[in-house]
């Protein structure tokens, strides 16, 4: 007879529960990194410490208890959901750490073909060259 361990019971022991919880978190992060690499996306681990207390608009940190669910910046006046504020701070840390967008100009030069002498542009769907829609239309 095979017995399945009760995870909640294992987590109740103070001596080793932290190790078990962090092992599960490391496993999740390893799987996330694998999936990102497989799909061709960026995986950048960042330290999330302090992101719920740091203002996403001005980076000033303010102490608040966990039960307060709205971030309100005392110096800038910015207000947002606390979880949204933390997620945005994590995104910014990841972009800085990965140095994504470095060396790129703010506006990418784009070549456009518009009719001359018109003030309006017709709202037609934009189709990329080589897309299945363009191939189907030209056939």
Residue frames as a rotation matrix with the C-alpha (Angstrom) as fourth column:
UNK 1
0.581 0.814 0.000 0.00
0.814 -0.581 0.000 0.00
0.000 0.000 -1.000 0.00
UNK 2
-0.493 -0.739 0.458 1.40
0.760 -0.623 -0.187 3.38
0.423 0.256 0.869 -1.11
UNK 3
0.315 0.568 -0.761 0.68
0.860 -0.510 -0.025 6.36
-0.403 -0.646 -0.649 1.13
UNK 4
0.159 -0.203 0.966 0.58
0.611 -0.749 -0.258 9.89
0.775 0.631 0.005 -0.24
UNK 5
-0.627 -0.415 -0.659 2.15
0.778 -0.379 -0.501 12.49
-0.042 -0.827 0.561 2.05
UNK 6
0.599 0.800 -0.007 -0.05
0.800 -0.598 0.052 15.34
0.038 -0.037 -0.999 3.20
UNK 7
-0.197 -0.730 0.655 1.69
0.663 -0.591 -0.460 18.53
0.723 0.343 0.600 2.13
UNK 8
0.393 0.386 0.835 -0.21
-0.278 -0.815 0.508 20.72
0.877 -0.432 -0.213 4.60
UNK 9
0.990 -0.053 -0.130 1.02
0.140 0.416 0.898 18.53
0.006 -0.908 0.419 7.43
UNK 10
0.246 -0.965 0.088 4.57
0.960 0.230 -0.159 18.79
0.133 0.124 0.983 6.15
UNK 11
-0.126 -0.269 0.955 4.36
0.347 -0.914 -0.212 22.58
0.929 0.304 0.209 6.05
UNK 12
0.808 0.534 0.250 3.26
-0.049 -0.362 0.931 22.80
0.587 -0.764 -0.266 9.70
UNK 13
0.596 -0.666 -0.449 6.66
0.780 0.346 0.522 21.81
-0.193 -0.661 0.725 11.03
UNK 14
0.944 -0.196 -0.267 8.61
-0.195 -0.980 0.030 25.01
-0.267 0.024 -0.963 11.57
UNK 15
0.227 -0.951 0.211 11.94
-0.048 0.206 0.977 23.24
-0.973 -0.232 0.001 11.24
UNK 16
-0.667 -0.556 0.496 11.72
0.369 0.332 0.868 22.51
-0.648 0.762 -0.016 7.51
UNK 17
0.330 0.910 0.252 8.60
0.699 -0.056 -0.713 24.20
-0.635 0.411 -0.654 6.06
UNK 18
0.518 -0.192 -0.834 10.52
-0.407 -0.912 -0.043 27.17
-0.752 0.362 -0.551 4.67
UNK 19
-0.590 -0.807 -0.002 12.88
-0.435 0.316 0.843 24.86
-0.680 0.498 -0.538 2.76
UNK 20
-0.466 0.498 0.732 9.99
0.676 0.733 -0.068 22.91
-0.571 0.463 -0.678 1.24
UNK 21
0.608 0.745 -0.273 8.15
0.421 -0.595 -0.685 26.09
-0.673 0.302 -0.676 0.20
UNK 22
0.269 -0.571 -0.775 11.23
-0.643 -0.706 0.297 27.62
-0.717 0.419 -0.557 -1.41
UNK 23
-0.725 -0.493 0.481 11.99
-0.023 0.715 0.698 24.36
-0.689 0.495 -0.530 -3.24
UNK 24
0.042 0.830 0.557 8.53
0.828 0.282 -0.484 24.46
-0.558 0.481 -0.676 -4.80
UNK 25
0.741 0.201 -0.640 9.07
-0.049 -0.935 -0.350 28.11
-0.669 0.291 -0.684 -5.79
UNK 26
-0.261 -0.913 -0.313 12.45
-0.588 -0.107 0.802 27.28
-0.765 0.394 -0.509 -7.38
UNK 27
-0.587 0.124 0.800 10.82
0.500 0.833 0.238 24.47
-0.636 0.539 -0.551 -9.34
UNK 28
0.534 0.844 0.045 8.15
0.622 -0.356 -0.697 26.85
-0.573 0.400 -0.716 -10.62
UNK 29
0.537 -0.386 -0.750 10.77
-0.461 -0.879 0.122 29.43
-0.706 0.280 -0.650 -11.67
UNK 30
-0.593 -0.762 0.260 12.83
-0.240 0.476 0.846 26.74
-0.768 0.440 -0.465 -13.46
UNK 31
-0.248 0.597 0.763 9.74
0.809 0.560 -0.175 25.63
-0.532 0.574 -0.622 -15.38
UNK 32
0.737 0.525 -0.427 8.86
0.270 -0.807 -0.526 29.24
-0.620 0.272 -0.736 -16.21
UNK 33
0.036 -0.824 -0.566 12.37
-0.596 -0.472 0.649 29.87
-0.802 0.314 -0.508 -17.55
UNK 34
-0.701 -0.266 0.662 12.17
0.240 0.786 0.570 26.72
-0.671 0.559 -0.487 -19.69
UNK 35
0.202 0.877 0.436 8.79
0.843 0.071 -0.533 27.74
-0.498 0.475 -0.725 -21.15
UNK 36
0.674 0.006 -0.739 10.04
-0.150 -0.978 -0.144 31.27
-0.724 0.208 -0.658 -21.90
UNK 37
-0.403 -0.895 -0.190 13.10
-0.488 0.034 0.872 29.94
-0.774 0.444 -0.451 -23.73
UNK 38
-0.561 0.252 0.789 10.95
0.579 0.800 0.156 27.48
-0.592 0.544 -0.594 -25.67
UNK 39
0.470 0.856 0.217 8.55
0.800 -0.309 -0.514 30.24
-0.373 0.415 -0.830 -26.76
UNK 40
-0.171 -0.652 0.739 11.31
0.873 -0.448 -0.193 32.73
0.457 0.612 0.646 -27.55
UNK 41
0.731 0.430 0.530 10.44
0.129 -0.850 0.510 35.26
0.670 -0.304 -0.677 -24.85
UNK 42
-0.261 -0.854 0.451 12.59
-0.320 -0.364 -0.875 36.95
0.911 -0.373 -0.178 -22.25
UNK 43
0.733 0.329 -0.596 12.98
0.468 0.392 0.792 35.54
0.494 -0.859 0.134 -18.75
UNK 44
-0.271 -0.791 0.548 14.69
-0.044 -0.559 -0.828 37.93
0.962 -0.249 0.116 -16.37
UNK 45
0.267 0.350 -0.898 14.65
0.853 0.348 0.389 37.06
0.449 -0.869 -0.206 -12.66
UNK 46
-0.247 -0.293 0.923 14.44
-0.148 -0.931 -0.335 40.13
0.958 -0.219 0.187 -10.41
UNK 47
-0.821 -0.041 -0.569 14.32
0.547 0.226 -0.806 40.63
0.161 -0.973 -0.163 -6.67
UNK 48
-0.045 0.907 0.418 10.72
0.488 -0.345 0.802 41.61
0.871 0.241 -0.428 -5.79
UNK 49
-0.174 -0.050 -0.984 11.68
0.983 -0.064 -0.170 42.89
-0.055 -0.997 0.060 -2.32
UNK 50
-0.548 -0.026 -0.836 10.08
0.383 -0.897 -0.223 46.26
-0.744 -0.442 0.502 -1.56
UNK 51
-0.922 0.149 0.358 8.09
0.311 -0.270 0.911 46.57
0.233 0.951 0.202 -4.77
UNK 52
0.038 0.996 -0.081 4.75
0.871 0.006 0.490 46.96
0.489 -0.090 -0.868 -2.96
UNK 53
0.406 0.062 -0.912 6.11
0.735 -0.615 0.285 49.86
-0.543 -0.786 -0.295 -0.91
UNK 54
-0.660 -0.714 -0.233 8.00
0.374 -0.582 0.722 51.63
-0.651 0.389 0.652 -3.72
UNK 55
0.301 0.778 -0.551 6.05
-0.154 -0.530 -0.834 54.17
-0.941 0.336 -0.040 -5.79
UNK 56
0.157 -0.182 0.971 5.92
0.852 0.523 -0.040 53.26
-0.500 0.833 0.237 -9.49
UNK 57
0.845 0.245 0.475 5.80
0.478 -0.743 -0.468 56.95
0.238 0.623 -0.745 -10.44
UNK 58
0.697 -0.552 0.458 8.64
-0.515 -0.829 -0.217 58.45
0.500 -0.085 -0.862 -8.37
UNK 59
0.139 -0.641 -0.755 10.42
0.184 0.766 -0.617 55.47
0.973 -0.053 0.224 -6.68
UNK 60
-0.430 -0.213 0.877 9.90
-0.764 -0.432 -0.479 56.82
0.481 -0.876 0.023 -3.15
UNK 61
-0.490 0.202 -0.848 9.38
0.331 0.943 0.034 54.04
0.806 -0.264 -0.530 -0.61
UNK 62
-0.308 0.465 0.830 6.68
-0.833 -0.554 0.001 54.31
0.460 -0.691 0.558 2.07
UNK 63
-0.997 -0.052 -0.061 5.91
-0.011 0.841 -0.541 51.87
0.079 -0.539 -0.839 4.88
UNK 64
-0.165 0.983 0.082 2.38
-0.952 -0.181 0.248 50.48
0.258 -0.037 0.965 5.01
UNK 65
-0.393 0.083 0.916 0.82
-0.493 0.822 -0.286 47.42
-0.776 -0.564 -0.281 6.61
UNK 66
-0.979 -0.070 0.190 -0.18
0.095 0.670 0.736 44.50
-0.179 0.739 -0.650 4.40
UNK 67
-0.272 0.959 0.087 -3.91
0.802 0.275 -0.531 45.04
-0.533 -0.074 -0.843 4.93
UNK 68
0.169 0.274 -0.947 -3.76
-0.287 -0.906 -0.313 48.38
-0.943 0.324 -0.075 3.06
UNK 69
0.117 -0.022 0.993 -4.45
0.692 0.719 -0.065 47.32
-0.712 0.695 0.099 -0.53
UNK 70
0.861 0.154 0.485 -4.01
0.472 -0.597 -0.649 50.71
0.190 0.788 -0.586 -2.25
UNK 71
-0.220 -0.960 -0.175 -0.68
0.968 -0.238 0.085 52.37
-0.124 -0.150 0.981 -2.84
UNK 72
0.870 0.419 0.259 -0.79
0.438 -0.899 -0.020 56.08
0.225 0.131 -0.966 -2.18
UNK 73
-0.077 -0.989 0.124 2.46
0.841 -0.131 -0.525 58.02
0.536 0.064 0.842 -2.62
UNK 74
0.468 0.261 -0.845 2.98
0.786 -0.560 0.262 60.61
-0.404 -0.787 -0.467 0.14
UNK 75
-0.314 -0.695 -0.647 5.42
0.273 -0.719 0.639 62.71
-0.909 0.024 0.416 -1.92
UNK 76
-0.992 -0.127 0.027 4.02
0.051 -0.190 0.980 62.48
-0.119 0.974 0.195 -5.45
UNK 77
-0.369 0.928 -0.059 0.30
-0.702 -0.320 -0.636 61.88
-0.609 -0.193 0.769 -4.86
UNK 78
-0.474 0.139 -0.869 0.16
-0.709 0.525 0.471 58.88
0.522 0.840 -0.151 -7.19
UNK 79
-0.168 0.470 0.867 -2.44
-0.727 0.535 -0.431 56.26
-0.666 -0.702 0.252 -6.24
UNK 80
-0.166 0.122 -0.979 -2.85
-0.788 0.580 0.206 52.75
0.593 0.805 -0.001 -7.63
UNK 81
0.911 0.403 -0.086 -3.77
-0.310 0.808 0.502 49.23
0.272 -0.430 0.861 -6.60
UNK 82
0.427 -0.794 0.433 -0.95
-0.722 -0.010 0.692 47.88
-0.545 -0.608 -0.577 -4.46
UNK 83
0.274 -0.296 0.915 -0.53
0.322 0.925 0.202 44.71
-0.906 0.240 0.348 -6.54
UNK 84
0.854 0.037 0.519 -0.54
0.512 -0.232 -0.827 46.67
0.090 0.972 -0.217 -9.83
UNK 85
0.800 -0.583 0.143 2.08
-0.597 -0.798 0.088 49.04
0.063 -0.155 -0.986 -8.38
UNK 86
0.227 -0.725 0.650 4.28
-0.434 0.522 0.734 46.07
-0.872 -0.449 -0.196 -7.38
UNK 87
0.470 0.008 0.883 3.85
0.620 0.709 -0.336 44.36
-0.628 0.705 0.328 -10.77
UNK 88
0.954 -0.120 0.276 4.84
0.127 -0.669 -0.733 47.55
0.272 0.734 -0.622 -12.58
UNK 89
0.558 -0.791 0.252 7.92
-0.789 -0.410 0.457 47.95
-0.258 -0.454 -0.853 -10.38
UNK 90
0.194 -0.458 0.868 8.94
0.031 0.887 0.461 44.35
-0.981 -0.063 0.186 -11.13
UNK 91
0.749 0.128 0.650 8.47
0.636 0.140 -0.759 44.99
-0.188 0.982 0.023 -14.86
UNK 92
0.893 -0.429 0.134 10.66
-0.363 -0.864 -0.348 48.10
0.265 0.262 -0.928 -14.71
UNK 93
0.322 -0.802 0.503 13.36
-0.667 0.185 0.722 46.23
-0.672 -0.568 -0.475 -12.75
UNK 94
0.333 -0.140 0.933 13.30
0.420 0.907 -0.014 43.42
-0.844 0.396 0.360 -15.31
UNK 95
0.896 0.026 0.444 13.59
0.427 -0.334 -0.841 45.81
0.126 0.942 -0.310 -18.26
UNK 96
0.710 -0.686 0.160 16.50
-0.703 -0.704 0.101 47.64
0.044 -0.184 -0.982 -16.61
UNK 97
0.230 -0.630 0.741 18.26
-0.425 0.620 0.659 44.38
-0.875 -0.467 -0.125 -15.72
UNK 98
0.373 -0.014 0.928 17.84
0.640 0.727 -0.247 42.92
-0.671 0.686 0.281 -19.20
UNK 99
-0.479 -0.525 -0.704 18.82
-0.056 -0.782 0.621 46.23
-0.876 0.336 0.345 -20.81
UNK 100
-0.184 0.527 0.830 15.98
0.921 0.388 -0.042 45.78
-0.345 0.756 -0.556 -23.29
UNK 101
0.790 0.536 0.297 15.65
0.613 -0.701 -0.364 48.65
0.013 0.470 -0.883 -25.69
UNK 102
0.362 -0.736 -0.572 19.15
0.111 -0.575 0.811 50.00
-0.926 -0.356 -0.127 -25.07
UNK 103
-0.691 -0.723 0.004 20.62
0.154 -0.141 0.978 51.64
-0.707 0.676 0.209 -28.12
UNK 104
-0.336 0.659 0.673 17.24
0.935 0.147 0.322 52.00
0.113 0.738 -0.665 -29.80
UNK 105
-0.944 0.066 0.322 15.83
-0.049 -0.997 0.063 55.41
0.325 0.044 0.945 -30.61
UNK 106
-0.658 0.752 0.038 12.53
-0.167 -0.097 -0.981 56.50
-0.734 -0.652 0.190 -29.12
UNK 107
0.487 0.829 -0.275 10.87
-0.487 -0.004 -0.873 56.58
-0.725 0.559 0.402 -32.50
UNK 108
-0.244 -0.523 0.816 11.71
0.392 0.717 0.577 53.88
-0.887 0.461 0.030 -35.00
UNK 109
-0.552 0.049 -0.832 11.96
-0.652 -0.648 0.395 55.28
-0.520 0.760 0.390 -38.53
UNK 110
-0.168 0.610 0.774 9.13
0.419 0.755 -0.504 53.93
-0.892 0.240 -0.382 -40.62
UNK 111
-0.981 -0.094 -0.169 8.56
-0.120 -0.389 0.913 54.23
-0.152 0.916 0.371 -44.33
UNK 112
-0.214 0.971 0.101 4.95
0.259 0.157 -0.953 55.05
-0.942 -0.178 -0.285 -45.15
UNK 113
-0.941 0.033 0.336 3.08
0.329 -0.140 0.934 55.27
0.078 0.990 0.121 -48.41
UNK 114
-0.190 0.894 -0.406 0.17
0.484 -0.275 -0.831 57.69
-0.854 -0.354 -0.380 -48.20
UNK 115
0.218 0.326 0.920 -1.73
0.964 -0.221 -0.150 59.29
0.154 0.919 -0.362 -51.06
UNK 116
-0.802 -0.564 -0.197 -0.50
0.582 -0.812 -0.044 62.83
-0.135 -0.150 0.979 -51.69
UNK 117
-0.840 0.440 0.317 -2.80
-0.245 -0.829 0.502 65.82
0.484 0.344 0.805 -51.42
UNK 118
0.118 0.914 -0.389 -5.23
0.249 0.352 0.903 64.19
0.961 -0.203 -0.186 -48.96
UNK 119
-0.296 -0.158 0.942 -6.09
-0.771 -0.543 -0.333 65.20
0.564 -0.825 0.038 -45.43
UNK 120
0.382 0.460 0.802 -7.64
-0.828 0.555 0.076 61.88
-0.410 -0.693 0.593 -44.42
UNK 121
-0.737 -0.587 -0.335 -6.48
-0.665 0.720 0.199 58.32
0.124 0.369 -0.921 -44.69
UNK 122
0.248 0.883 -0.399 -9.01
-0.704 0.447 0.552 55.54
0.666 0.144 0.732 -45.39
UNK 123
-0.053 -0.191 0.980 -9.38
-0.911 0.411 0.031 52.99
-0.409 -0.892 -0.195 -42.60
UNK 124
0.605 0.120 -0.787 -8.26
-0.535 0.794 -0.290 49.83
0.590 0.596 0.544 -44.36
UNK 125
0.949 -0.266 0.167 -6.66
0.028 0.602 0.798 46.90
-0.313 -0.753 0.579 -42.57
UNK 126
0.292 -0.933 -0.212 -2.89
-0.956 -0.293 -0.028 47.01
-0.036 0.211 -0.977 -42.41
UNK 127
0.990 0.025 0.141 -1.36
-0.010 0.995 -0.103 43.81
-0.143 0.100 0.985 -43.74
UNK 128
0.202 -0.979 0.013 2.28
-0.536 -0.099 0.839 42.79
-0.820 -0.176 -0.545 -43.41
UNK 129
0.194 -0.241 -0.951 4.13
-0.946 0.212 -0.246 41.54
0.261 0.947 -0.187 -46.45
UNK 130
-0.657 -0.482 -0.579 4.18
-0.424 0.872 -0.245 37.77
0.623 0.084 -0.778 -46.57
UNK 131
-0.657 0.475 0.585 1.20
-0.546 0.235 -0.804 37.30
-0.519 -0.848 0.105 -44.24
UNK 132
-0.751 0.406 0.520 -1.45
0.534 0.837 0.117 34.67
-0.388 0.366 -0.846 -45.10
UNK 133
0.268 0.883 -0.385 -4.04
0.393 -0.465 -0.793 37.45
-0.880 0.062 -0.471 -45.59
UNK 134
0.074 -0.327 -0.942 -1.92
-0.693 -0.697 0.187 39.17
-0.717 0.639 -0.278 -48.24
UNK 135
-0.895 -0.439 0.082 -1.21
-0.274 0.686 0.674 35.84
-0.352 0.580 -0.735 -49.98
UNK 136
-0.423 0.821 0.382 -4.91
0.696 0.565 -0.443 34.96
-0.580 0.078 -0.811 -50.05
UNK 137
0.403 0.592 -0.698 -5.89
0.051 -0.776 -0.629 38.38
-0.914 0.218 -0.342 -51.43
UNK 138
-0.162 -0.558 -0.814 -3.31
-0.782 -0.430 0.451 38.35
-0.602 0.710 -0.367 -54.20
UNK 139
-0.837 -0.193 0.512 -4.22
0.041 0.910 0.412 34.84
-0.545 0.366 -0.754 -55.35
